[in-house]
Amino acid sequence: MDYATLSVRKLTPHVGGEVSGIDLTKPLSNQQFDDIHTALIDHGVIFFRNQPISVDQLAALGSHFGKLHRHSGGQMRADNPGVRMLHADQNSKHVAGEDWHTDSTCDPIPPMGSILHIHTLPAVGGDTIFTSTYRAYDMLSDRMKAYLQGLTATHDGRMAFGRFDPDKKYPISVHPVIVRHPVTNKKVIFVNKSFTSHINELPPDESESVLRFLYGHIMHPLWQVRFTWQKDSIAFWDNRCTQHYAVWDYYPEVRTGNRVQIEADQPPIAA
């Protein structure tokens, strides 16, 4: 895959690419932004090294791809309300993203994508694992694809966010189990362990069994990429065709960064 202003090294056959040849601390041309977006669509998640960007620069970067999404379960930064700080230390009882998920699927319109900049890292650990829900769908049997077609699932924000603030009210939304990516037109599985409570058209026991199968299938290592962070690394993932897992194996050490989420312009589309 050729890009006019940057290079991308493919990391696995199905998901992930590492970008080089671009400095995100400097003003970018329209062609550079177009190449970043194309690389995101091509690889599902893209990674950048040695990018010491500021909070305002991160917000500006995200804003070029769409309006910044207000996170439904977390506090935003006082100095820039479009940015959420992610921090873990010896006092943390939970961390954001510590199980497989697609960001904020409890929202009526989940974010299109997220950009995360990590600037403070533990001595070892703290990786993030991504998986391709394109590939997960493609590897289902034809009978399972037919069975899932037309089903919907409920996504409840309390499942993911209630442990941080049990008194807060969180969104609950219904989305198709199989959706179609609005750019590529490819089908993906759109349920996740952190937010999906049940499949609406199935009795409880059947719903639980189907979801358990799908969660295990989605996290299969054959369609994963594992990213080891370095200081000032950035990950930009397409929330519509990936899931991810933040590995909290570094307690009680510190890991800190900032993230923006980018609004989508439509809810998930039934395939």
N, C-alpha and C positions, 0 to 999 in steps of 0.2 A: 504494500500500500504506500503510495507516494503522496507527500504533502509538500506544498510550496515553501513553507517557512519553518518547518521543524521535522524532526525524525522521530519515529516510534519503533521501539524494539518490542516485538511480540513476546509475551512472557509465558503463555500457555496456548494450546490450540484453540481454546474456547473463550477465554476471558483474560483481560489485563494487558496493558502495554505501558512501557516506560518511555516518557517523552524526553528528548534532548534538543538542544539548539534554540532554546527560548528562555528569556529572562522575564519572569512575571513581575519583577520589581520595577520594570520600565514600562512606559506607555506602549500599548500594543496596537498594531494596525488592524484594519478590518479583515485582511487576509489571515493574519495570525489568529484572530478570534474564530474565523471560519474553519481554519485548520484544527484548532483545539476541539471545536464542536464535532467536526467530522471524525477526528480520532476517537472521541468519546463514543460516538455512534458505532464506529468500527469495532471497538474493543470492550465496551461495557463499563470499564473503569480504567482511568489513565493516571499515571504517577509521575511526579516531578521531583527532582532532587535539588538541594542547595537553592532554595527560594525563600530568603528571609523577608517575607512581605509583612507589612504592618496590618493592623486590624482594618484600617480604612481601605488599604489596597485590596485586601481580601473581599471586603464588601463591594468594592468597585468591580472586581473581577467577576464575582457572582452576578452583579446587576447587569452586566453586559448580556447574559444569557436569559434574563427574565427578571421579573420583580422578585425581591427576596421574600421568602416564605417565613411567616411567624410560626415558630415551633409551638405546638399545642401542649407540650409537656414540660418545658424547661424555661428557666430564666434567661433572658437576653441581656447582653452587656449594656450597662448604663451609658457608656460612652459611644455606643453604636448599636441601636436597637435591632438592626438587621443581622447581628452576629451573636452567636451563642458560644460562651467559653465552656470547654470540656476539661475537667480537672479531676484527678484522682490522687489521693495521698494516704497517709497512715490513718486518717480519720474517716475515710470513705467506707460506707457500708454497702454501697452499690455503685456501679459505674454505668454510664450510658452505653447501650449497645452490647451488653454482656451476654446476649443470646442471639440466635439467627433472626434477622428481620429485614424488612424493607421499610424505609423511614416513613413514619407517621401515616400508615395506611388507615388509621382510625379517622383521618380527615376526609371530608367529602371529595376533595381534590388533593391527593397526596402530592408532595413535591416532585418535580421532574428530576432533580438531581441534587447532590450535595458536594461541597468542596471543603475539605478538612486540611488545615495546616497545623502540624505538630512542631512545637519549638522546644519543649522540655521533655526528656525521655528518661526512663529507667536505664540502668546499666545494661540490662538484657531483658528481653520480653516486650510485651505490649504490641505484638503484631496485629494486623487486621486481615481476616480471611474473607474473600469475596467468592461468590458462586454465580454461575450463569443460569438464569431461569429460562433463557432460550433453549440451552442444551438440555436442561432438565425436562422441559416439555417435549423436545424432539425425541428423547430416549424413553418416553412412555410408550406402552404398547398401543396399538390402534384401538383395542377394546377399551382401555382405560381413558384414552383421549375422548372417545365417543361417550363414555359414562360421565365424564366431568363437564362436557359441553352443556352450557345452559344453566349450570348450577351457580348459586351465589353464596357468599359467605359474609358473616358479620365480623367487623373489626372494631375492637373495644380498646380505647386508649388507657383505661384503668389497668389492663393487664400489663402494659409496659411501664406506665408512669406512676401507678398508684403507690408503689413502694417508696417513691421519693416524696410524695405529698398525698396521703390517703384521703384528705378532706376536699381536695380540688375536684371539680367536675371536668370530665374529659370527653372528647367527641366519640361518638359511635357511628359507624358508617357501614353500608352494604356495598360490596363490589363483586363483580363476576369472578368466579374461580379461575377461568381461563380468559385472558385479555389479549388484545392485539396492540403491539407497540405502534404509536402514532406516526413514527418516522419510517421504520423499517417494514412495518406491516407483518412482522413475525409474531407468532403466538408465544405466550409465556404463561407459567403458572403464577397466580397472584394470590397465594395465601402464605402466611408466615407465622412461625411459632410464637413470636412476641405479641402480636396483635389479634390474630384470628381466633375467635372464640368457638365458632361452629359453622357448619354448612347448613344453610337454612332449609333446604328441601329434603334433608335426610333426618331420620330419627337419631337421637343423641348417640347411641352406641355405634351406629354406622358412621355418623359424622366423625366421631372420635377416631375410629379405626382408619378411615380414609385420610384424615388430616395427619395422623401419625405416620402413615405410609408416605404421604407427600413430603412431609418435613424431612424424613430420612432420605428420600430420593433427591430432594433439592440440595442437600448438603453432601452429596456424593463427592469424594475427592477427585474423580476424573474430570469434573467441570468446575474446579476451584483454582484460585490463585491466592497465595499467601504473601502479604507485603510486610517486609521488615522495615520499620521506620528508621530514619536518621534525622538528626536535627535539621529543621526547616524543610522537611519533605512535605509534599502536598498530594492528596488523593482527590480525584474528581470522579464520582461514580454516577451512572445513569440509574436512577431509582426505579425505572420502569422495567428493567430487564436483569437486575442483579439483586442478590441479598448479601448481607455481610454480618460479620461476627467480630466484635472487639475482644481480644483475648486478654483477660485480666489475670495474668500470671505473675505480676510484678509487685504485688502488695508486700510491704508497705511503702514502696518507692513512689516517686512522683511522676505523673505523665500529664502534660498540659498542652492544650492547643485551642484553636478557634475554628468554628465551622459556620458556613452559610448554607442555607437550603434555597433552592430556586423553584418558584412556583411553576406548576404546569398550567396549561391553558384549557384543560378539559379533564373530566374524571376518567378513570380507566374505562377503556372501550371493550365491550364484550366481543369476543372473537367469533 
